[in-house]
Amino acid sequence: MCGCPAPAPIDAGVDVYDLPGRHPVGVTTFTVAREDGGRPLTVEVWYPADESARAASESGFPVEEFESDATRRAQLKTWVEQAPALCTPRRALGARDAPISGAASNFPLLLMSHCTECFRFSMHSLAERLATQGFIVAAPDHLENTRFDATASISNAFLLTRSDDLIAVTNALEGGISVGGSARITQLAVVGHSFGAVTAGKTVERDARFKAGFLIAAPVDSPFLNSGSTPRITRPLSWLLAMEDNSISYLGNDFIRDNFTRVPKPNVLVEVENAGHWTFSDIAGLGGDYLPGCGEGKRDPDGGAFTYLDNDEGRRIALRTVTAWAKFVLEGDEAAKVALSVEREGITHVKVR
């Protein structure tokens, strides 16, 4: 397994991809009825909001308010309170149902797929950042595979079901979005974490509307799931790899490195030292679970004790990397392409193709 070496490291500093964009964040929830008549999907959408929503966007709301059902909201509030404060954010940014920005009538759309037994808002910080930068982000709850209804298994059959979820949401939004105004969709890409990463890759394989996919903490093709898929993938996939990911193990990371060399380019592989499976998410430690990536850990495979990368720093890396990637693949931003190659000494290691 090999990859092309990245350009020599330079000072990452703080650049446009490190910072929020110019838009306030709007957030809304709706339901998509799949065309096959089953699986009503709850979908969260983050979008560039009108300037009048800035104060409400920056104030935000408690994370449990993503759930409108009183029982679920109370349970989520308990889980958040049980999580270490430095690992799971207590608040989300965004103005609920704010008017969409009138600054432009066209926005790219990013679909987002959550990890197994997680939530549509598991990476809300990433969705919020992308919305500030002029992207619409839509994330469904994969029915039967959230923490509230964890009955499905990790299998190739359910992988197709999850991919169909993303395609159904895309079909519902392809004509545009209307929230106190309307905007059309221009380009499409997909982001996923863990089982959601495999779902993202499968969707890029199956649906030519998606220009590219960004996968966090999972291979798209391994002997355990979706085996033999890389020859069928005809559009680029990029990765964020947690170097201390004991959820997929060092073997899973080796499959990511191998997948990276086998899918179409241009693409990037960013490896992050001392990061665990949930370091980049907003649910590390939630309810006392999702702990690999929060606080203290054991290295895989030697078992040595260490402290995971600070979660705020891990999220910052994810926000910057995915923002630059989206700017490049969906908007043709050449400066973003260059930014993707930047390494941070002792923290990130980058390969580009």
Backbone hydrogen bonds in HBPLUS format (Angstrom, degrees):
<---DONOR---> <-ACCEPTOR-->    atom                        ^
c    i                          cat <-CA-CA->   ^        H-A-AA   ^      H-
h    n   atom  resd res      DA  || num        DHA   H-A  angle D-A-AA Bond
n    s   type  num  typ     dist DA aas  dist angle  dist       angle   num
A0018-ASP N   A0015-ASP O   2.95 MM   3  5.35 151.6  2.03 112.5 121.5     1
A0023-HIS N   A0132-THR O   3.18 MM 109  4.43 167.8  2.20 134.3 131.5     2
A0049-ALA N   A0024-PRO O   2.92 MM  25  5.19 178.5  1.92 135.5 136.0     3
A0095-ALA N   A0025-VAL O   2.82 MM  70  6.20 152.7  1.90 144.3 150.7     4
A0026-GLY N   A0047-TYR O   2.85 MM  21  5.14 168.3  1.86 161.3 162.1     5
A0047-TYR N   A0026-GLY O   2.91 MM  21  5.14 151.5  1.99 141.0 144.8     6
A0027-VAL N   A0095-ALA O   3.18 MM  68  5.96 152.7  2.26 132.8 130.9     7
A0097-ASP N   A0027-VAL O   2.82 MM  70  5.77 163.6  1.85 148.0 151.7     8
A0028-THR N   A0045-VAL O   2.91 MM  17  5.33 153.0  1.99 148.0 156.9     9
A0045-VAL N   A0028-THR O   2.84 MM  17  5.33 162.2  1.87 164.5 166.5    10
A0030-PHE N   A0043-VAL O   2.99 MM  13  5.42 157.4  2.05 149.7 157.1    11
A0043-VAL N   A0030-PHE O   2.81 MM  13  5.42 168.9  1.82 174.7 174.0    12
A0032-VAL N   A0041-LEU O   2.81 MM   9  5.03 158.5  1.86 144.5 151.1    13
A0041-LEU N   A0032-VAL O   2.82 MM   9  5.03 171.4  1.83 153.5 153.1    14
A0037-GLY N   A0034-ARG O   2.94 MM   3  5.53 159.0  1.98 119.4 123.3    15
A0141-ASP N   A0042-THR O   2.82 MM  99  5.59 153.2  1.89 163.5 172.6    16
A0044-GLU N   A0139-ALA O   2.90 MM  95  5.29 170.0  1.91 146.4 145.6    17
A0139-ALA N   A0044-GLU O   2.86 MM  95  5.29 161.1  1.90 154.9 161.4    18
A0046-TRP N   A0137-VAL O   2.86 MM  91  5.15 157.2  1.91 150.1 157.3    19
A0137-VAL N   A0046-TRP O   2.90 MM  91  5.15 166.5  1.92 150.5 154.6    20
A0101-SER N   A0048-PRO O   2.80 MM  53  5.53 165.4  1.82 139.6 135.7    21
A0050-ASP N   A0099-PRO O   2.82 MM  49  5.60 157.1  1.87 154.6 151.8    22
A0053-ALA N   A0050-ASP O   2.90 MM   3  5.76 169.0  1.92 127.8 131.5    23
A0054-ARG N   A0051-GLU O   3.13 MM   3  5.50 167.2  2.15 121.0 121.0    24
A0057-SER N   A0053-ALA O   2.83 MM   4  5.91 154.3  1.90 157.8 166.6    25
A0058-GLU N   A0054-ARG O   2.92 MM   4  6.13 163.6  1.95 159.5 161.9    26
A0059-SER N   A0055-ALA O   3.02 MM   4  6.17 146.7  2.13 143.5 152.8    27
A0060-GLY N   A0056-ALA O   2.95 MM   4  6.05 159.5  1.99 145.8 151.0    28
A0094-GLY N   A0057-SER O   2.96 MM  37  3.92 164.5  1.98 125.4 125.9    29
A0061-PHE N   A0092-ALA O   2.91 MM  31  5.50 149.4  2.01 151.0 160.6    30
A0092-ALA N   A0061-PHE O   2.83 MM  31  5.50 165.3  1.85 164.7 167.2    31
A0065-GLU N   A0062-PRO O   2.93 MM   3  5.68 159.5  1.97 122.9 129.4    32
A0063-VAL N   A0090-ARG O   3.00 MM  27  5.77 164.4  2.03 141.3 140.3    33
A0066-PHE N   A0063-VAL O   3.03 MM   3  5.95 163.6  2.05 128.5 129.9    34
A0067-GLU N   A0064-GLU O   3.11 MM   3  5.92 162.5  2.14 118.9 123.4    35
A0073-ARG N   A0069-ASP O   2.82 MM   4  5.96 160.1  1.86 157.6 164.4    36
A0074-ALA N   A0070-ALA O   3.00 MM   4  6.14 160.2  2.04 145.9 150.3    37
A0075-GLN N   A0071-THR O   3.03 MM   4  6.27 157.9  2.08 147.4 153.6    38
A0076-LEU N   A0072-ARG O   2.82 MM   4  6.00 164.7  1.84 155.5 159.6    39
A0077-LYS N   A0073-ARG O   2.93 MM   4  6.10 156.2  1.99 147.2 153.9    40
A0078-THR N   A0074-ALA O   3.11 MM   4  6.36 153.1  2.18 142.7 149.1    41
A0079-TRP N   A0075-GLN O   2.99 MM   4  6.32 160.2  2.03 151.3 156.6    42
A0080-VAL N   A0076-LEU O   2.88 MM   4  6.13 161.2  1.92 154.5 159.3    43
A0081-GLU N   A0077-LYS O   3.01 MM   4  6.22 162.0  2.05 147.4 152.2    44
A0082-GLN N   A0078-THR O   3.06 MM   4  6.28 137.7  2.24 143.9 155.1    45
A0082-GLN N   A0079-TRP O   3.18 MM   3  5.13 129.2  2.46  93.7 107.0    46
A0287-GLY N   A0079-TRP O   2.89 MM 208  3.83 153.5  1.97 126.2 117.8    47
A0083-ALA N   A0080-VAL O   3.09 MM   3  5.31 150.7  2.18 106.1 115.0    48
A0087-CYS N   A0084-PRO O   2.94 MM   3  5.41 154.7  2.01 115.3 123.6    49
A0088-THR N   A0084-PRO O   3.23 MM   4  6.45 159.1  2.27 167.5 173.3    50
A0098-ALA N   A0095-ALA O   3.37 MM   3  5.56 154.1  2.44 129.6 122.6    51
A0100-ILE N   A0179-VAL O   2.77 MM  79  5.64 144.4  1.90 167.0 174.4    52
A0184-ARG N   A0105-SER O   2.75 MM  79  6.06 168.6  1.76 160.4 156.5    53
A0107-PHE N   A0184-ARG O   2.94 MM  77  6.37 157.3  1.99 165.0 171.3    54
A0186-THR N   A0107-PHE O   3.07 MM  79  5.76 150.8  2.15 124.7 129.0    55
A0136-ILE N   A0108-PRO O   2.95 MM  28  6.20 174.1  1.95 165.4 167.4    56
A0109-LEU N   A0187-GLN O   2.85 MM  78  6.14 172.7  1.86 163.5 163.4    57
A0189-ALA N   A0109-LEU O   3.14 MM  80  6.64 144.9  2.27 155.3 163.3    58
A0110-LEU N   A0136-ILE O   2.78 MM  26  6.17 160.2  1.82 161.7 168.6    59
A0138-ALA N   A0110-LEU O   2.95 MM  28  6.40 156.1  2.01 154.2 161.4    60
A0111-LEU N   A0189-ALA O   3.02 MM  78  6.49 160.0  2.06 149.5 150.7    61
A0191-VAL N   A0111-LEU O   2.80 MM  80  6.16 158.1  1.84 156.8 163.5    62
A0112-MET N   A0138-ALA O   2.89 MM  26  6.06 145.2  2.01 154.1 153.7    63
A0113-SER N   A0191-VAL O   2.91 MM  78  6.41 149.6  2.00 147.1 157.0    64
A0193-HIS N   A0113-SER O   3.20 MM  80  6.59 153.3  2.27 164.8 170.3    65
A0117-GLU N   A0145-ASN O   2.87 MM  28  4.82 131.4  2.11 122.3 127.1    66
A0147-ARG N   A0118-CYS O   3.30 MM  29  5.38 139.1  2.48 132.2 134.2    67
A0122-SER N   A0119-PHE O   3.16 MM   3  5.11 158.8  2.21 113.1 110.9    68
A0124-HIS N   A0121-PHE O   3.22 MM   3  4.82 135.9  2.42 120.5 109.9    69
A0282-ASP N   A0122-SER O   2.79 MM 160  5.46 161.4  1.82 172.6 169.2    70
A0126-LEU N   A0123-MET O   3.15 MM   3  5.55 125.2  2.46 106.5 118.5    71
A0127-ALA N   A0123-MET O   3.23 MM   4  6.64 161.4  2.27 150.0 155.2    72
A0128-GLU N   A0124-HIS O   2.83 MM   4  6.00 159.5  1.87 154.2 159.5    73
A0129-ARG N   A0125-SER O   3.03 MM   4  6.24 162.4  2.06 145.7 150.1    74
A0130-LEU N   A0126-LEU O   3.01 MM   4  6.24 165.0  2.03 154.3 158.2    75
A0131-ALA N   A0127-ALA O   2.99 MM   4  6.21 151.2  2.07 145.2 153.1    76
A0132-THR N   A0128-GLU O   3.07 MM   4  6.44 152.5  2.14 150.5 157.4    77
A0133-GLN N   A0129-ARG O   3.22 MM   4  6.51 135.9  2.42 140.2 152.0    78
A0133-GLN N   A0130-LEU O   3.08 MM   3  5.04 129.7  2.34  93.9 107.8    79
A0135-PHE N   A0130-LEU O   3.06 MM   5  5.47 150.6  2.14 140.1 141.9    80
A0134-GLY N   A0131-ALA O   3.10 MM   3  5.25 165.6  2.12 109.8 112.1    81
A0145-ASN N   A0142-HIS O   2.88 MM   3  5.48 135.1  2.09 146.5 149.4    82
A0151-THR N   A0144-GLU O   3.09 MM   7  5.16 139.3  2.26 114.7 126.0    83
A0152-ALA N   A0144-GLU O   2.87 MM   8  5.37 161.8  1.91 160.6 155.9    84
A0149-ASP N   A0146-THR O   3.25 MM   3  5.38 141.3  2.41  99.4 109.2    85
A0151-THR N   A0149-ASP O   2.89 MM   2  5.88 123.1  2.22 115.6  99.2    86
A0159-LEU N   A0155-SER O   2.91 MM   4  6.09 143.1  2.05 142.2 153.4    87
A0160-LEU N   A0156-ASN O   3.23 MM   4  6.50 151.7  2.31 143.3 147.7    88
A0161-THR N   A0157-ALA O   3.27 MM   4  6.65 150.5  2.36 138.7 146.8    89
A0162-ARG N   A0158-PHE O   2.88 MM   4  6.18 159.9  1.92 153.6 157.7    90
A0163-SER N   A0159-LEU O   2.95 MM   4  6.20 157.7  2.00 148.0 154.4    91
A0164-ASP N   A0160-LEU O   2.85 MM   4  6.08 154.0  1.92 147.0 154.2    92
A0165-ASP N   A0161-THR O   2.98 MM   4  6.35 139.5  2.15 140.7 152.1    93
A0165-ASP N   A0162-ARG O   3.04 MM   3  4.95 121.5  2.39  91.4 106.7    94
A0166-LEU N   A0162-ARG O   3.22 MM   4  6.68 153.7  2.29 149.0 153.6    95
A0167-ILE N   A0163-SER O   3.03 MM   4  6.37 156.9  2.08 150.1 157.0    96
A0168-ALA N   A0164-ASP O   2.87 MM   4  6.06 153.8  1.94 147.8 154.6    97
A0169-VAL N   A0165-ASP O   3.02 MM   4  6.36 157.7  2.07 152.3 157.9    98
A0170-THR N   A0166-LEU O   2.93 MM   4  6.14 157.7  1.98 147.0 153.6    99
A0171-ASN N   A0167-ILE O   2.89 MM   4  6.12 159.4  1.93 148.9 154.2   100
A0172-ALA N   A0168-ALA O   3.04 MM   4  6.29 150.0  2.14 142.3 150.3   101
A0173-LEU N   A0169-VAL O   3.03 MM   4  6.28 140.4  2.19 145.3 155.7   102
A0173-LEU N   A0170-THR O   3.13 MM   3  5.18 126.7  2.42  96.7 110.3   103
A0174-GLU N   A0170-THR O   2.78 MM   4  5.61 129.4  2.04 153.1 165.0   104
A0176-GLY N   A0173-LEU O   2.80 MM   3  5.29 155.3  1.86 118.3 126.8   105
A0177-ILE N   A0183-ALA O   2.92 MM   6  5.50 154.3  1.99 155.3 163.8   106
A0183-ALA N   A0177-ILE O   2.91 MM   6  5.50 146.2  2.03 154.2 164.7   107
A0179-VAL N   A0181-GLY O   2.78 MM   2  5.16 129.1  2.04 143.2 155.9   108
A0211-LYS N   A0188-LEU O   2.87 MM  23  6.04 167.7  1.88 154.6 152.4   109
A0190-VAL N   A0212-ALA O   3.26 MM  22  6.71 148.7  2.36 143.4 152.6   110
A0214-PHE N   A0190-VAL O   2.87 MM  24  6.39 151.4  1.95 151.9 161.4   111
A0192-GLY N   A0214-PHE O   3.05 MM  22  6.57 150.1  2.14 163.3 169.9   112
A0216-ILE N   A0192-GLY O   2.87 MM  24  6.04 151.2  1.95 155.6 164.4   113
A0196-GLY N   A0193-HIS O   2.77 MM   3  4.60 135.9  1.96 136.0 125.8   114
A0194-SER N   A0216-ILE O   2.86 MM  22  6.19 163.2  1.89 174.8 177.8   115
A0197-ALA N   A0194-SER O   2.74 MM   3  4.99 135.0  1.94 104.0 117.6   116
A0198-VAL N   A0194-SER O   3.27 MM   4  6.82 151.2  2.36 152.4 158.8   117
A0199-THR N   A0195-PHE O   2.96 MM   4  6.21 153.7  2.03 141.3 149.5   118
A0200-ALA N   A0196-GLY O   2.80 MM   4  6.00 148.7  1.90 139.1 147.3   119
A0201-GLY N   A0197-ALA O   2.96 MM   4  6.27 164.5  1.98 152.2 155.3   120
A0202-LYS N   A0198-VAL O   2.88 MM   4  6.09 158.5  1.93 150.0 156.3   121
A0203-THR N   A0199-THR O   2.98 MM   4  6.13 148.6  2.08 143.9 152.1   122
A0204-VAL N   A0200-ALA O   3.00 MM   4  6.34 154.6  2.06 152.1 158.6   123
A0205-GLU N   A0201-GLY O   3.00 MM   4  6.24 154.7  2.07 145.8 153.1   124
A0206-ARG N   A0202-LYS O   3.03 MM   4  6.22 146.1  2.14 140.4 149.1   125
A0207-ASP N   A0203-THR O   2.89 MM   4  5.78 152.8  1.96 154.0 158.7   126
A0210-PHE N   A0207-ASP O   3.23 MM   3  6.20 166.8  2.25 126.5 128.6   127
A0213-GLY N   A0236-PRO O   3.08 MM  23  6.59 147.4  2.19 146.5 156.4   128
A0238-SER N   A0213-GLY O   2.97 MM  25  6.44 151.4  2.06 150.2 159.1   129
A0215-LEU N   A0238-SER O   2.78 MM  23  6.07 173.7  1.79 154.8 155.2   130
A0240-LEU N   A0215-LEU O   2.96 MM  25  6.41 143.5  2.09 154.2 160.1   131
A0217-ALA N   A0240-LEU O   2.96 MM  23  6.19 164.8  1.98 172.4 176.8   132
A0222-SER N   A0225-LEU O   3.25 MM   3  5.50 153.1  2.33 148.5 153.5   133
A0232-ARG N   A0229-SER O   2.88 MM   3  5.52 147.4  1.99 122.9 132.7   134
A0233-ILE N   A0230-THR O   3.15 MM   3  5.26 158.6  2.20 108.2 114.7   135
A0239-TRP N   A0268-VAL O   2.90 MM  29  6.35 160.7  1.94 156.0 162.5   136
A0270-VAL N   A0239-TRP O   3.02 MM  31  6.23 164.6  2.04 142.7 146.9   137
A0241-LEU N   A0270-VAL O   2.79 MM  29  6.05 169.9  1.80 157.9 160.8   138
A0272-VAL N   A0241-LEU O   2.90 MM  31  6.17 156.9  1.95 165.6 171.5   139
A0245-ASP N   A0242-ALA O   3.17 MM   3  5.23 125.3  2.48 128.3 120.3   140
A0243-MET N   A0272-VAL O   3.03 MM  29  5.67 164.4  2.06 148.6 150.8   141
A0244-GLU N   A0275-ALA O   2.86 MM  31  5.41 146.4  1.97 158.8 163.7   142
A0249-SER N   A0245-ASP O   2.94 MM   4  5.64 125.3  2.24 131.2 147.3   143
A0252-GLY N   A0248-ILE O   3.15 MM   4  4.88 134.7  2.37 131.0 134.5   144
A0252-GLY N   A0249-SER O   3.07 MM   3  5.30 119.0  2.45 100.5 114.2   145
A0253-ASN N   A0249-SER O   3.18 MM   4  6.63 153.9  2.25 147.9 155.1   146
A0254-ASP N   A0250-TYR O   2.97 MM   4  6.23 146.2  2.08 139.5 148.7   147
A0255-PHE N   A0251-LEU O   2.98 MM   4  6.36 146.3  2.10 145.7 155.0   148
A0256-ILE N   A0252-GLY O   3.01 MM   4  6.39 148.7  2.11 143.7 152.3   149
A0257-ARG N   A0253-ASN O   3.00 MM   4  6.35 163.3  2.03 151.1 154.3   150
A0258-ASP N   A0254-ASP O   2.99 MM   4  6.22 152.7  2.07 143.6 151.1   151
A0259-ASN N   A0255-PHE O   2.77 MM   4  5.96 166.6  1.79 154.8 158.6   152
A0260-PHE N   A0256-ILE O   2.90 MM   4  6.11 160.0  1.94 156.9 161.6   153
A0261-THR N   A0258-ASP O   3.10 MM   3  5.49 132.8  2.34 106.9 118.1   154
A0262-ARG N   A0259-ASN O   2.88 MM   3  5.12 149.7  1.97 109.5 119.5   155
A0263-VAL N   A0259-ASN O   3.21 MM   4  6.36 128.6  2.49 161.9 172.8   156
A0353-ARG N   A0267-ASN O   2.96 MM  86  5.45 156.7  2.02 160.6 160.7   157
A0269-LEU N   A0351-LYS O   2.87 MM  82  5.18 157.4  1.92 155.1 157.7   158
A0351-LYS N   A0269-LEU O   2.95 MM  82  5.18 153.9  2.02 145.7 154.0   159
A0271-GLU N   A0349-HIS O   2.79 MM  78  5.06 173.7  1.79 158.1 159.3   160
A0349-HIS N   A0271-GLU O   2.86 MM  78  5.06 147.2  1.96 143.8 152.7   161
A0273-GLU N   A0347-ILE O   2.78 MM  74  5.15 168.6  1.79 158.3 161.6   162
A0309-LEU N   A0274-ASN O   2.75 MM  35  5.22 161.4  1.79 139.0 139.8   163
A0279-THR N   A0276-GLY O   3.20 MM   3  5.18 165.1  2.22 106.4 111.0   164
A0278-TRP N   A0292-PRO O   2.92 MM  14  6.11 168.3  1.94 159.1 162.8   165
A0281-SER N   A0278-TRP O   3.16 MM   3  5.21 153.9  2.23 105.3 113.3   166
A0286-LEU N   A0283-ILE O   2.95 MM   3  5.09 166.8  1.96 130.3 130.0   167
A0285-GLY N   A0289-ASP O   3.00 MM   4  5.00 113.8  2.45 139.7 156.7   168
A0285-GLY N   A0290-TYR O   3.05 MM   5  5.00 149.2  2.15  99.9 108.5   169
A0288-GLY N   A0285-GLY O   2.94 MM   3  5.02 153.2  2.01 135.0 128.7   170
A0289-ASP N   A0286-LEU O   2.98 MM   3  5.50 167.3  2.00 120.3 124.2   171
A0294-CYS N   A0291-LEU O   2.84 MM   3  5.26 135.8  2.04 162.8 152.3   172
A0308-TYR N   A0295-GLY O   2.82 MM  13  5.59 161.7  1.86 173.9 179.2   173
A0297-GLY N   A0306-PHE O   2.88 MM   9  5.53 163.0  1.91 161.4 160.2   174
A0306-PHE N   A0297-GLY O   3.06 MM   9  5.53 149.2  2.16 146.5 146.6   175
A0299-ARG N   A0304-GLY O   2.72 MM   5  5.06 162.1  1.75 142.6 148.6   176
A0303-GLY N   A0299-ARG O   2.67 MM   4  4.71 145.3  1.79 138.3 143.5   177
A0313-GLU N   A0310-ASP O   3.04 MM   3  5.30 118.2  2.44 102.0 116.9   178
A0314-GLY N   A0310-ASP O   2.88 MM   4  6.23 155.2  1.94 152.0 160.3   179
A0315-ARG N   A0311-ASN O   2.85 MM   4  6.06 162.9  1.88 152.6 156.2   180
A0316-ARG N   A0312-ASP O   2.94 MM   4  6.11 151.3  2.02 139.3 148.0   181
A0317-ILE N   A0313-GLU O   3.00 MM   4  6.29 154.4  2.06 149.3 155.0   182
A0318-ALA N   A0314-GLY O   3.08 MM   4  6.40 158.6  2.12 147.2 152.9   183
A0319-LEU N   A0315-ARG O   2.79 MM   4  6.02 165.8  1.81 158.9 162.4   184
A0320-ARG N   A0316-ARG O   2.95 MM   4  6.10 170.4  1.96 152.2 154.7   185
A0321-THR N   A0317-ILE O   2.92 MM   4  5.97 167.3  1.94 150.1 154.4   186
A0322-VAL N   A0318-ALA O   2.93 MM   4  5.93 172.0  1.94 153.8 156.3   187
A0323-THR N   A0319-LEU O   3.00 MM   4  5.89 154.0  2.07 141.3 149.4   188
A0324-ALA N   A0320-ARG O   3.00 MM   4  6.13 168.3  2.01 149.8 153.0   189
A0325-TRP N   A0321-THR O   2.94 MM   4  6.13 162.7  1.97 149.5 155.1   190
A0326-ALA N   A0322-VAL O   2.84 MM   4  5.98 165.4  1.86 150.0 153.8   191
A0327-LYS N   A0323-THR O   2.89 MM   4  6.10 160.1  1.93 152.7 158.5   192
A0328-PHE N   A0324-ALA O   2.98 MM   4  6.19 148.4  2.08 145.6 154.1   193
A0329-VAL N   A0325-TRP O   2.86 MM   4  6.11 173.9  1.86 167.2 165.1   194
A0330-LEU N   A0326-ALA O   2.96 MM   4  5.60 156.2  2.02 142.1 148.6   195
A0331-GLU N   A0327-LYS O   3.12 MM   4  5.10 136.2  2.32 113.9 124.4   196
A0333-ASP N   A0327-LYS O   3.14 MM   6  5.55 170.6  2.14 130.1 129.6   197
A0332-GLY N   A0328-PHE O   2.95 MM   4  4.62 133.1  2.17 121.8 126.6   198
A0336-ALA N   A0333-ASP O   3.17 MM   3  5.33 125.8  2.49  97.4 110.6   199
A0337-LYS N   A0333-ASP O   3.27 MM   4  6.70 146.2  2.39 140.9 149.9   200
A0338-VAL N   A0334-GLU O   3.12 MM   4  6.48 153.6  2.19 146.3 152.3   201
A0339-ALA N   A0335-ALA O   2.91 MM   4  6.17 157.1  1.96 145.3 152.2   202
A0340-LEU N   A0336-ALA O   3.02 MM   4  6.25 142.2  2.16 145.7 154.3   203
A0341-SER N   A0338-VAL O   3.02 MM   3  5.54 148.1  2.12 112.8 121.6   204
A0342-VAL N   A0339-ALA O   3.17 MM   3  5.48 164.2  2.20 111.7 116.6   205
A0347-ILE N   A0344-ARG O   2.86 MM   3  5.42 160.8  1.90 144.8 144.2   206
A0348-THR N   A0344-ARG O   2.97 MM   4  5.14 159.2  2.02 139.6 146.4   207
